[in-house]
């Protein structure tokens, strides 16, 4: 993958670059010792660079070093071109800067917009580009783009750019993030393509024009710009060949200009995406010389001014070049400034001696610069290491990464007189930092609730002496969870209730006793009462008309577990429909949501994919009681049923079952504890895939695994995701039922460490994301569709999104659901 990739803007063929008629005036030169540098030490540059040229790691280079406003080293090495004929490198050679475009053109332009009050760094990008909000990008800010914390993919496919700039931008708007905004560092060319579009939207000018007018021309950087004109061709360092339908060795991608003859890229941007965008993009496309870049570096060291031209204010430069942690997981991460590298896996060209507090950037073609405000020093290193070709064989690829770092160390070692202290106020505390960490420690733990007298609907009904059922012939939908606070079954209570005639029973999935785990359950007779039991999990899942005849009301009393795909709520919904059609009263004996009824999580079920395991367009963790859901179903589906909810008493929405004094009863054979119920909304997302979710073990939903799964790698990846309230332990287990029955599996034990902050759906999505990342061939991710019931979230996971990014995609629809949900809340 190209490091300095792919940006978007207009196909404008205007060359806003390079005015060949006005020569650049370089910074004044001086002897190294005049500014406190050792000429003997600097001489090591020759040896280091010439050795790498001899090793064919680059054809040549230009190096300019400056300190305290003077150039102390300005030298060309090797060849500018090797093919089709040799050319000697000269100090005025113009290079394709590749990703140096990001800070020098794009980020500097964005800072100018900030200065002019046209944008704020913390503003959502979608405020200015509404289309950008699609697919969960509404929370990405301008600063997220600048420091590569947007969560966007590094480079979307080249084919996304082949239909022109307008379509290329539409394709970017459709991209889903791979990670939640602000949570993770992903170096992304897409970020800067979007920033270039932001410049265009806010100024009415494409990036090339805006940067030329406001930065390069004002500084006298006359050899700097996009799309150099033909008069400069002789001074431009070539890169690779393009055209003729061949692949470019450095990318391995089919060349986009097959219709044109094969030619050397000389003044034509090397980056394929920038090329398809007309050579003007936020991530690549800028051309310049070492002398021009020296002027730019000195402008920053002068705190925004050069030879009477103020480009940025001093405070802007401070903000522009100060670091923040881009890793999203605390200190020691990828520290970036706004468009600049600072202290990360990409900052090898800082070398080993320049202090933290300095900053810079590199470009894929072999370019780089580094600036140290503490010592008032800059280093410009320009090469065309991709010429004549960058071999597709990684082992043979030309590499100047080490050389750039060694050049920086040679220069740093040559500084022998002050200033050279660490730049005050510009160095982050890299050890023990907590920037971007989980903020659970700052949140107030949920207090223990004194709700030991909580009453479910059946308890209230008993307390009221069955007043709502007096004189009625009733049917009862229930199972073994239908019990009062003292453990008496609802069947027995209603069968013996005075002036109440219980005439029929209806059973859901798992049967009237909750002990069956099979595809179909037939009708039967209750042994104790001799009442008929009509199965709602057999040939029909909706009460048949003949079974409702002669009834005055149908009563529902089953314990739900708070998840959309737990089918008891679907049984209730279908029964409500049947009662509406039969003009029969429907009474819900409400029950507490055992995993609390405050938390709401997950994507909303797609309307066109509703089924028995997704009865209504609600999120996976709905945060409602069965009575509240019945009200929602009745109103939203226009059923107009005669519905009565006998509510819970002495309960708060935030309470978990173990805070109510109520007894836990396994609601189904594999739901054996409150812990498993808490995990269920997330882990069960994977239940129809080819991984075991612990069925056939003593701890279903607390385990996940498969024979092909690498347990240590999965546990490490999941723990590195730093999900709230949960940790993962690598294990091996052998289920004796269900998926992978009798086969040893590698997997993870899922351990909830703090249920108040634990997010089961986020955890389930992260499990899916990491399984797909680690085992893309083995993991049958498409089978998640059955319980996920969200095509866009499945597509995002397949595109590489992690759990937090997926969460961001459905955030808006979840918030809309919260508003609708509020209308039906009873407590």
C-alpha positions in Angstrom: 0.0 0.0 0.0 1.3 3.4 -0.9 2.1 5.4 2.2 1.5 8.8 0.6 -1.7 8.0 -1.1 -4.7 9.3 -2.4 -6.7 12.5 -2.4 -9.4 14.2 -4.2 -10.2 17.5 -5.7 -10.9 18.8 -9.1 -9.8 17.7 -12.5 -8.9 21.3 -13.2 -6.0 21.3 -15.6 -4.9 24.7 -14.4 -1.3 24.8 -13.3 -1.4 26.9 -10.3 2.2 25.9 -9.7 5.5 26.8 -10.6 6.0 30.2 -12.2 9.2 29.4 -14.2 9.9 33.0 -15.1 10.6 34.2 -11.6 13.6 32.4 -10.0 13.5 31.4 -6.3 15.7 33.4 -4.0 17.1 30.8 -1.5 17.7 31.5 2.2 21.1 33.1 2.8 24.0 30.7 3.4 26.6 30.8 6.1 29.3 28.5 7.5 28.1 25.9 10.0 30.3 27.2 12.8 28.8 30.6 12.4 25.6 29.3 13.8 27.0 26.8 16.3 27.3 23.7 14.1 30.3 21.4 13.5 31.3 21.3 9.8 33.3 18.1 10.5 30.2 16.4 11.8 28.0 17.6 8.8 30.6 16.1 6.4 29.3 12.7 7.5 26.3 13.4 5.3 28.3 12.8 2.2 29.4 9.3 3.3 25.9 8.2 4.4 24.1 9.4 1.3 26.6 8.3 -1.2 26.7 4.8 0.3 23.0 4.4 -0.2 23.2 5.6 -3.7 25.9 3.0 -4.3 23.5 0.4 -2.9 20.9 1.6 -5.4 18.4 2.6 -2.8 17.9 5.9 -4.5 19.3 7.5 -7.7 20.2 10.8 -6.0 19.1 13.4 -3.5 19.2 17.0 -2.5 19.7 18.0 1.1 19.3 21.5 2.6 20.0 22.1 6.3 19.3 25.4 8.0 19.8 26.9 11.4 18.9 30.3 12.9 17.7 31.6 9.5 20.8 30.5 7.5 21.5 27.6 5.2 24.6 25.7 6.4 24.4 22.7 4.0 23.0 22.7 0.5 24.1 19.9 -1.8 22.9 17.6 -4.6 24.0 14.0 -4.8 23.9 11.4 -7.5 21.6 11.5 -10.5 18.3 13.2 -11.1 17.5 10.5 -13.7 18.9 7.1 -14.6 16.5 6.4 -17.5 16.0 6.9 -20.3 19.3 8.6 -20.1 21.5 9.7 -17.1 21.1 13.2 -15.7 23.1 14.8 -12.9 21.2 15.9 -9.8 21.1 19.6 -9.3 20.1 21.6 -6.2 17.2 23.2 -8.1 15.6 19.9 -9.0 11.9 19.8 -8.6 10.5 16.8 -6.8 7.1 15.1 -6.5 6.7 15.7 -2.8 4.0 13.0 -2.3 2.7 13.1 1.3 4.6 16.3 2.1 1.5 17.8 0.3 -0.5 17.1 3.5 1.2 19.5 5.9 2.7 22.0 3.4 -0.3 22.7 1.2 -3.4 21.2 2.8 -2.9 21.6 6.6 -1.4 25.0 6.2 -4.5 26.0 4.1 -6.8 24.7 6.8 -5.1 26.7 9.5 -5.6 29.8 7.4 -9.3 29.0 7.3 -9.2 28.7 11.1 -7.6 32.1 11.4 -10.2 33.6 9.2 -13.1 32.2 11.3 -14.3 30.0 8.5 -14.0 26.8 10.4 -13.1 25.5 13.9 -10.9 22.5 14.5 -13.6 20.9 16.7 -16.4 21.3 14.2 -17.9 18.3 12.6 -16.8 18.1 9.0 -20.5 17.5 8.1 -21.3 21.0 9.1 -19.6 22.2 6.0 -19.9 19.1 3.8 -23.3 17.6 4.7 -22.8 14.6 2.4 -19.9 13.6 4.5 -22.2 12.5 7.4 -23.3 9.4 5.6 -22.4 5.9 6.9 -21.7 7.1 10.5 -19.2 9.9 9.8 -21.3 12.7 11.5 -19.0 12.9 14.5 -15.7 13.2 12.7 -14.2 16.6 13.2 -11.7 18.7 11.2 -9.1 18.0 13.8 -9.8 14.2 13.6 -8.8 14.4 9.9 -5.7 16.4 10.6 -4.3 14.0 13.2 -5.5 10.9 11.5 -8.1 9.9 14.2 -11.1 10.0 11.9 -11.3 6.2 11.8 -11.4 6.3 8.0 -9.7 3.7 5.8 -6.1 4.5 4.7 -6.9 4.3 1.0 -10.1 3.3 -0.7 -9.8 1.5 -4.0 -8.3 3.2 -7.1 -11.4 2.2 -9.1 -13.4 4.5 -6.8 -11.6 7.4 -8.6 -11.8 6.2 -12.2 -15.1 7.9 -13.0 -13.9 11.4 -12.4 -13.7 13.7 -9.4 -17.4 14.1 -8.7 -18.0 10.4 -8.5 -14.8 9.9 -6.5 -16.1 12.3 -3.9 -19.5 10.5 -3.8 -17.6 7.3 -3.2 -15.8 8.8 -0.3 -19.1 10.1 1.2 -20.3 6.4 1.2 -17.3 5.1 3.1 -18.0 3.9 6.6 -15.3 4.5 9.3 -13.2 1.5 10.4 -13.1 2.9 13.9 -15.0 5.3 16.1 -13.9 8.9 15.6 -11.1 9.8 18.0 -10.5 6.2 19.2 -7.7 5.1 17.0 -4.8 6.3 14.8 -5.1 5.3 11.2 -2.9 7.1 8.8 -5.3 7.9 6.0 -4.9 9.7 2.7 -8.7 9.9 2.6 -8.6 12.4 5.5 -6.7 14.9 3.5 -8.7 14.4 0.3 -11.7 15.5 2.4 -9.7 18.4 3.8 -8.9 19.6 0.3 -12.6 19.5 -0.5 -13.3 21.5 2.7 -10.9 24.2 1.5 -12.7 24.3 -1.8 -16.2 24.5 -0.2 -15.2 27.3 2.2 -13.2 29.4 -0.2 -14.7 28.6 -3.6 -11.2 27.8 -4.8 -9.5 24.4 -5.3 -6.6 23.7 -3.1 -4.0 24.4 -5.8 -5.2 27.9 -6.3 -5.8 28.7 -2.7 -2.4 27.5 -1.5 -0.6 29.2 -4.4 -2.2 32.6 -3.7 -2.1 32.5 0.1 1.2 30.6 0.8 3.6 29.9 -2.0 3.4 33.1 -4.0 3.6 35.2 -0.9 6.7 33.4 0.3 8.4 33.5 -3.1 8.2 29.7 -3.4 8.1 30.0 -7.1 9.0 26.4 -7.9 6.2 25.0 -5.7 2.7 24.0 -6.7 0.6 21.4 -8.4 0.7 20.3 -12.1 4.1 21.9 -13.0 4.0 23.5 -16.5 6.0 22.1 -19.4 8.7 24.7 -19.1 9.9 23.1 -15.9 10.1 19.6 -17.2 13.9 19.5 -17.6 14.4 20.3 -13.9 11.8 17.7 -12.6 13.0 14.5 -11.2 11.2 11.6 -12.9 9.6 8.7 -10.9 8.2 5.6 -12.7 6.5 4.8 -16.0 2.8 5.2 -16.5 0.5 4.2 -19.4 0.3 1.4 -21.9 -2.1 -0.5 -19.6 0.8 -1.8 -17.4 0.8 -2.0 -13.6 2.8 0.5 -11.7 5.4 -1.7 -9.7 5.2 0.4 -6.6 1.5 0.0 -6.2 0.8 -3.3 -8.0 -2.4 -1.6 -9.3 -3.5 -1.4 -12.9 -2.4 1.9 -14.4 -5.4 4.3 -14.9 -4.2 5.7 -18.2 -4.0 2.5 -20.4 -5.2 4.5 -23.4 -2.1 6.6 -23.4 1.4 5.5 -24.5 3.8 4.4 -21.9 5.8 7.3 -20.5 7.9 8.5 -17.6 6.1 10.4 -14.9 7.9 13.7 -15.0 5.9 16.5 -13.7 3.0 14.1 -13.5 2.0 13.1 -10.0 3.1 9.5 -9.0 0.2 8.9 -6.7 -2.6 7.1 -8.8 -5.5 8.6 -6.9 -4.2 12.1 -7.1 -3.5 11.5 -10.8 -7.1 10.5 -11.3 -8.2 13.7 -9.5 -6.4 15.8 -12.0 -3.1 16.0 -10.1 -4.7 18.2 -7.4 -5.5 16.5 -4.1 -5.0 17.1 -0.4 -2.8 14.1 0.2 -0.4 14.2 -2.8 0.3 16.2 -5.9 2.5 19.0 -4.7 5.9 19.6 -6.4 8.7 21.7 -5.0 12.5 22.2 -4.6 14.6 21.9 -1.5 15.2 25.7 -1.5 11.5 26.4 -1.6 10.8 24.1 1.3 13.7 25.7 3.2 11.8 29.0 3.0 8.6 27.3 4.2 10.5 25.7 7.2 12.0 29.0 8.1 8.6 30.6 8.0 7.4 28.2 10.7 10.6 28.7 12.8 9.9 32.5 12.5 6.5 31.8 14.0 4.6 32.4 10.8 6.6 35.1 9.0 9.3 35.3 6.3 10.9 38.4 4.9 8.0 40.7 5.8 5.3 38.3 4.7 3.2 36.9 7.6 1.5 33.7 6.6 0.3 32.5 10.0 0.1 34.2 13.4 2.4 33.0 16.2 -0.4 31.5 18.1 -1.6 29.6 15.0 1.9 28.2 14.5 2.0 27.0 18.1 -1.4 25.2 17.7 -0.4 23.9 14.2 2.8 22.3 15.5 1.9 21.2 19.0 1.2 17.5 19.5 -1.7 15.5 20.8 -2.0 11.7 21.2 -3.5 10.2 18.1 -3.5 6.7 19.4 -6.7 7.1 21.4 -5.4 4.7 24.1 -3.1 6.7 26.2 0.5 7.7 26.3 3.1 6.2 24.2 0.8 6.3 21.2 1.0 8.0 17.8 1.6 11.7 18.7 0.7 14.0 15.9 0.5 17.7 15.4 -2.1 19.2 13.0 -1.0 17.6 9.7 2.5 16.9 11.1 4.2 13.8 12.4 5.6 14.2 15.9 6.4 11.0 17.7 5.0 7.9 16.1 5.8 4.9 13.9 6.0 7.2 11.0 8.6 9.6 12.5 11.7 7.7 11.7 13.1 10.7 9.8 13.4 12.5 13.2 16.4 10.3 13.8 17.7 9.4 17.2 18.9 12.7 18.6 16.5 15.5 17.7 14.2 16.2 20.7 10.6 15.3 21.1 9.0 18.6 20.4 10.3 18.7 16.8 8.0 17.8 14.0 8.0 16.9 10.3 6.7 14.5 7.6 7.7 12.2 4.8 6.6 11.4 1.3 6.3 8.0 -0.4 8.5 9.1 -3.3 11.5 9.5 -1.0 11.0 13.0 0.4 11.0 14.4 3.9 11.5 17.4 6.2 12.0 17.8 9.9 11.9 21.0 11.9 13.2 21.5 15.5 12.1 24.8 17.1 14.3 24.1 20.1 17.5 24.4 18.2 16.1 26.6 15.4 17.1 23.9 12.8 15.4 22.3 9.8 16.4 19.5 7.5 15.0 19.0 4.0 15.7 15.7 2.3 14.4 15.2 -1.2 14.9 12.1 -3.4 13.1 10.2 -6.1 13.7 6.7 -4.7 11.0 5.2 -6.9 13.0 5.9 -10.0 13.5 4.1 -12.3 11.1 1.7 -10.7 10.1 0.4 -7.3 10.2 -3.3 -7.5 6.9 -5.1 -6.5 9.1 -7.6 -4.6 9.1 -6.0 -1.1 12.5 -7.5 -0.4 14.0 -5.6 -3.3 12.3 -2.3 -2.8 14.4 0.9 -2.5 14.1 2.3 1.0 15.4 5.6 2.2 13.6 5.4 5.6 16.8 4.6 7.5 18.8 7.1 5.5 16.5 10.0 6.4 16.8 9.1 10.1 20.5 8.9 9.9 20.7 12.3 8.1 18.7 13.8 10.9 21.0 12.3 13.5 24.1 13.6 11.7 22.6 17.1 11.7 21.5 16.9 15.3 25.0 15.8 16.4 26.5 18.8 14.6 24.6 21.2 16.8 27.2 22.1 19.5 26.1 25.5 20.7 22.8 26.8 22.1 19.9 26.9 21.6 19.3 23.2 21.8 17.1 22.7 24.9 13.8 20.9 24.6 11.2 23.3 23.3 9.1 24.5 26.2 5.5 23.9 26.1 5.8 21.8 23.0 6.6 18.4 24.5 3.9 16.1 25.6 4.2 13.9 28.7 4.7 10.7 26.7 4.9 8.5 29.8 1.8 7.9 31.9 -0.4 10.0 29.7 -4.1 9.4 29.7 -5.2 11.2 26.6 -8.0 9.4 24.9 -8.3 6.6 27.5 -11.6 5.1 28.6 -13.2 7.6 30.9 -15.0 5.0 33.0 -12.9 6.0 36.0 -14.4 9.4 35.9 -17.9 8.2 35.9 -19.9 7.7 39.1 -20.7 4.0 39.8 -24.3 3.1 39.9 -25.4 3.1 43.5 -27.0 0.1 45.1 -30.7 0.5 45.1 -33.0 -0.4 48.0 -35.6 -2.0 45.8 -36.1 -5.3 47.7 -39.8 -5.0 47.4 -40.1 -4.9 43.6 -43.3 -6.4 42.3 -43.8 -7.8 38.8 -47.2 -7.5 37.1 -48.4 -10.9 38.5 -47.6 -9.7 42.0 -49.6 -6.5 41.5 -52.5 -8.6 40.0 -52.5 -10.8 43.1 -52.3 -7.8 45.4 -55.3 -6.3 43.6 -57.2 -9.6 44.0 -57.3 -10.2 40.3 -59.6 -7.3 39.7 -58.7 -6.8 36.1 -59.7 -10.4 35.3 -62.9 -10.7 37.3 -65.7 -12.5 35.5 -63.5 -13.2 32.4 -62.7 -16.4 30.5 -59.0 -16.1 29.8 -56.2 -17.7 27.9 -52.6 -17.4 29.3 -49.4 -17.2 27.3 -46.7 -18.2 29.8 -43.9 -20.6 30.6 -41.9 -21.5 33.7 -40.8 -17.9 34.2 -44.4 -16.9 34.9 -44.1 -16.8 38.7 -44.9 -14.4 41.4 -42.4 -13.1 44.0 -43.0 -16.1 46.2 -42.4 -18.6 43.4 -46.0 -19.5 42.7 -46.7 -20.2 39.0 -49.0 -17.8 37.2 -50.8 -20.8 35.8 -51.7 -22.0 39.3 -52.5 -18.5 40.5 -55.0 -17.8 37.7 -56.4 -21.3 37.7 -57.4 -20.9 41.4 -58.3 -17.1 41.3 -61.8 -16.4 42.4 -64.3 -15.4 39.7 -61.6 -16.0 37.0 -61.9 -18.8 34.4 -58.6 -19.9 33.0 -59.6 -22.1 29.9 -56.4 -22.3 27.7 -52.7 -22.1 27.9 -50.3 -21.0 25.1 -46.6 -21.8 25.2 -43.6 -20.0 23.5 -40.3 -21.3 22.3 -38.8 -23.8 24.7 -42.2 -24.9 25.8 -44.4 -24.3 28.8 -41.7 -25.5 31.2 -38.8 -23.8 29.3 -36.9 -27.1 29.0 -37.1 -27.8 25.2 -34.5 -26.7 22.7 -35.9 -27.9 19.4 -37.2 -26.6 16.1 -40.9 -27.3 16.6 -43.1 -27.9 19.7 -46.5 -29.4 19.4 -49.7 -28.9 21.3 -50.2 -30.8 24.6 -52.1 -30.9 27.8 -51.0 -29.5 31.2 -50.7 -32.4 33.6 -51.7 -30.4 36.7 -54.7 -28.5 35.4 -55.7 -30.6 32.4 -55.9 -27.4 30.4 -55.0 -27.6 26.7 -51.6 -26.1 25.8 -51.5 -24.5 22.3 -47.9 -24.2 21.0 -46.9 -20.9 19.6 -43.6 -22.4 18.4 -44.9 -25.2 16.1 -46.9 -25.1 12.9 -48.0 -21.6 13.8 -46.4 -18.8 15.9 -49.5 -16.7 16.2 -52.6 -17.8 18.2 -55.0 -19.4 15.7 -58.5 -17.9 15.6 -60.1 -21.2 16.8 -58.0 -21.1 19.9 -59.2 -17.7 20.8 -62.9 -18.3 20.4 -64.8 -18.1 23.6 -62.1 -16.0 25.4 -62.7 -12.6 26.9 -59.0 -11.8 27.2 -55.6 -13.2 26.5 -52.9 -12.7 29.2 -49.2 -12.6 28.6 -46.7 -13.3 31.4 -43.1 -14.3 30.4 -39.8 -13.0 31.5 -37.8 -11.3 28.7 -34.0 -10.8 28.8 -33.9 -7.4 27.0 -32.7 -8.4 23.6 -34.5 -8.0 20.2 -33.8 -11.5 19.0 -35.1 -13.3 22.2 -38.3 -14.6 20.7 -40.6 -14.1 23.7 -41.3 -10.5 22.6 -42.1 -11.7 19.1 -44.6 -14.2 20.5 -46.2 -11.3 22.4 -46.3 -9.1 19.3 -48.0 -11.8 17.2 -50.5 -12.5 20.0 -51.2 -8.8 20.2 -51.9 -8.8 16.5 -54.2 -11.8 16.8 -56.2 -10.1 19.6 -56.5 -7.0 17.6 -58.0 -9.0 14.7 -60.3 -11.0 17.0 -61.4 -7.9 19.0 -60.1 -9.6 22.1 -58.6 -7.8 25.1 -54.8 -8.4 25.5 -53.4 -8.0 29.1 -49.6 -7.9 29.7 -48.4 -8.7 33.2 -45.3 -6.6 33.0 -41.9 -7.7 34.3 -38.6 -5.9 35.0 -35.9 -5.9 32.3 -33.2 -8.0 34.1 -30.3 -6.2 32.4 -31.8 -2.7 33.3 -34.0 -0.7 31.1 -31.9 2.4 30.8 -29.2 1.2 28.4 -30.1 1.1 24.7 -27.7 -0.3 22.2 -27.2 -1.6 18.7 -28.5 -0.9 15.1 -32.2 -0.7 14.4 -33.5 -3.8 12.5 -33.9 -3.1 8.8 -37.6 -2.8 8.0 -37.4 -5.1 5.0 -35.8 -7.9 7.0 -38.2 -8.2 9.9 -39.0 -11.7 11.1 -39.8 -13.8 14.1 -36.3 -13.0 15.5 -36.7 -9.3 14.6 -40.3 -8.6 15.0 -40.1 -4.8 15.1 -37.5 -2.1 14.0 -35.9 -1.8 17.4 -32.3 -2.0 18.4 -30.7 -5.2 19.7 -30.7 -4.0 23.3 -34.0 -2.2 23.5 -34.0 -1.0 27.1 -37.8 -1.6 27.6 -40.1 -3.9 29.5 -42.5 -6.2 27.7 -45.4 -4.0 28.7 -43.7 -0.9 27.1 -42.9 -2.9 24.0 -46.5 -4.0 23.8 -47.6 -0.4 23.8 -45.0 0.4 21.1 -46.1 -2.5 18.9 -49.7 -1.6 19.3 -49.3 2.1 18.3 -46.5 1.9 15.8 -48.0 -1.0 13.9 -51.5 0.6 14.0 -53.0 -2.5 15.6 -55.5 -0.6 17.8 -55.8 -3.6 20.1 -57.6 -3.3 23.4 -54.3 -3.4 25.4 -53.9 -3.3 29.2 -50.5 -3.3 30.9 -50.5 -4.2 34.6 -47.3 -2.5 35.6 -44.3 -3.2 37.8 -44.1 -1.5 41.2 -41.2 -0.4 43.4 -38.7 -0.6 40.6 -36.3 1.9 38.9 -35.2 1.6 35.2 -31.6 1.6 36.2 -31.9 -1.5 38.4 -30.6 -4.9 37.5 -32.4 -8.0 38.5 -30.1 -8.7 41.4 -31.1 -5.2 42.8 -34.8 -6.0 42.9 -35.0 -8.9 45.4 -36.7 -11.0 42.6 -35.5 -14.6 42.0 -33.6 -15.4 38.8 -35.2 -18.2 36.8 -33.4 -19.5 33.7 -35.7 -18.2 31.0 -34.4 -20.8 28.5 -32.1 -23.8 28.7 -28.9 -21.9 27.8 -29.7 -18.7 29.7 -28.4 -19.7 33.1 -27.4 -16.6 34.9 -27.7 -12.8 34.9 -24.1 -12.6 33.6 -25.1 -14.6 30.6 -28.2 -12.5 30.0 -25.9 -9.4 30.1 -23.6 -10.9 27.5 -26.3 -12.2 25.3 -27.3 -9.1 23.3 -23.7 -9.0 22.0 -22.3 -12.5 21.9 -25.5 -13.9 20.4 -25.0 -11.8 17.3 -22.5 -14.5 16.2 -24.8 -17.4 17.1 -25.7 -18.4 13.5 -22.1 -18.1 12.2 -19.6 -20.9 12.3 -18.3 -20.1 15.8 -19.4 -21.6 19.1 -20.9 -19.2 21.5 -20.6 -21.7 24.3 -23.7 -23.8 23.8 -22.9 -27.3 25.0 -20.7 -26.0 27.8 -21.5 -24.9 31.4 -21.1 -21.3 30.5 -23.0 -20.4 27.3 -22.4 -16.9 26.0 -19.4 -16.5 28.3 -17.3 -18.4 25.7 -16.6 -18.0 22.1 -14.4 -20.2 19.8 -13.8 -22.4 16.8 -11.3 -25.1 15.9 -9.5 -22.7 13.5 -9.4 -19.8 15.9 -6.1 -18.5 17.4 -7.1 -17.9 20.9 -4.1 -15.8 22.1 -4.2 -13.6 19.0 -7.9 -13.0 19.4 -7.7 -12.2 23.1 -4.8 -9.8 22.5 -6.6 -8.0 19.8 -9.8 -7.7 21.8 -8.0 -6.5 25.0 -6.1 -4.0 22.8 -9.4 -2.5 21.7 -9.9 -1.4 25.3 -13.7 -2.0 25.4 -15.4 -0.7 28.5 -16.1 -3.1 31.4 -14.8 -6.3 29.8 -11.6 -8.4 29.4 -10.9 -11.5 27.4 -9.0 -14.6 28.4 -7.6 -17.1 25.9 -9.0 -20.5 26.4 -9.6 -23.9 24.8 -12.9 -25.8 25.2 -14.9 -28.6 23.7 -18.7 -28.0 23.4 -20.8 -31.2 23.7 -23.7 -29.7 21.7 -24.5 -27.2 18.9 -21.8 -25.7 16.7 -18.5 -27.6 16.8 -19.9 -30.3 19.0 -17.2 -32.7 20.2 -14.4 -30.6 18.6 -11.8 -28.7 20.6 -12.0 -25.0 20.0 -9.6 -22.1 20.5 -11.4 -19.1 21.9 -11.9 -16.6 24.6 -13.6 -16.4 27.9 -15.5 -13.1 28.1 -15.2 -11.6 31.6 -17.3 -8.6 32.6 -15.3 -6.4 34.9 -17.8 -3.6 35.3 -21.3 -4.1 34.1 -22.3 -0.5 34.6 -19.9 0.5 31.7 -20.0 -2.8 29.8 -21.6 -2.5 26.3 -22.6 -5.9 25.1 -23.5 -4.9 21.6 -20.3 -3.0 21.1 -18.5 -6.1 22.4 -20.3 -8.4 20.0 -19.5 -6.1 17.0 -15.8 -6.0 18.1 -15.8 -9.8 18.4 -17.1 -10.0 14.8 -14.6 -7.4 13.5 -11.6 -9.1 15.1 -12.7 -12.5 13.9 -13.0 -11.2 10.4 -9.7 -9.4 10.6 -7.8 -12.5 12.0 -9.6 -15.2 10.1 -11.1 -13.6 6.9 -11.3 -17.0 5.1 -12.6 -19.1 7.9 -15.1 -16.8 9.6 -18.5 -16.8 7.9 -19.3 -13.2 8.5 -22.3 -13.1 6.1 -24.2 -15.3 8.6 -24.3 -12.5 11.0 -27.1 -11.0 8.9 -29.7 -13.2 10.5 -29.5 -11.7 14.0 -27.7 -8.4 13.1 -30.6 -7.5 10.7 -28.7 -4.4 9.5 -27.2 -4.5 6.1 -25.2 -1.3 6.5 -23.5 -2.6 9.7 -22.7 -5.9 8.1 -21.3 -4.1 5.1 -19.2 -1.9 7.4 -17.8 -4.9 9.3 -16.9 -6.6 5.9 -15.2 -3.3 4.9 -13.0 -3.5 8.0 -14.8 -1.4 10.5 -14.3 -2.1 14.2 -17.0 -2.2 16.8 -16.7 1.5 17.7 -16.9 2.6 14.0 -20.0 0.4 13.6 -21.5 2.0 16.6 -20.9 5.4 15.1 -22.7 4.4 11.9 -26.0 3.6 13.7 -25.7 6.4 16.3 -28.1 8.7 14.6 -30.8 6.1 14.1 -30.4 4.9 17.7 -30.9 8.4 19.0 -34.0 8.7 16.9 -35.3 5.5 18.4 -34.7 6.9 21.9 -37.0 9.7 21.1 -39.7 7.4 19.9 -39.1 5.0 22.8 -39.7 7.8 25.3 -43.4 7.9 24.4 -44.0 4.4 25.6 -42.0 4.3 28.8 -44.1 3.5 31.9 -41.4 3.9 34.6 
